[in-house]
Amino acid sequence: MPSLGLLLEHPIFDSYNRKVEGLNTKLSPTDADFRPPIDFDAHAETIAAFKQAQIYDRMRSIEDRGGVFDAWVRSVDSYTGGDLAYLNTKGIIPAGAIIKKGERRAQPFHEKKRFDATDYSATGNVEEQEREEEEEEEGVLDKAKLADMEG
């Protein structure tokens, strides 16, 4: 549920407003083609109250309930393969982090399905889902071991 913390904080319409300003110079505000500039600052208090009540409080509630974001961060931190090697301080994508179609990787990064959910109503029973994912992973490992044994 890394999407849990994603939020379009403050949309900026500078390009649109400049374009509209140029078009509006020839029009009066009563003209059907007149477009007022978009400015969310005029609604800042209402937006802040909405975000607090409908977004931040809900995000906190979801995180308090299941620690999903914390679990996601820990899963990324504990991953030892090379798929995430592009997350580095140099901003360089190393060759080991490039995923090539059809090429088998030693330790591919797999997120748990529960991290893709955006609400608990969508996830159902988290413990059961995690058991199923672990069984699937074990099955994949068994297939990989078998292939390795067979040569």
Order of alpha helices (4+ residues) and beta strands (2+ residues): alpha-alpha-alpha-alpha-alpha-alpha
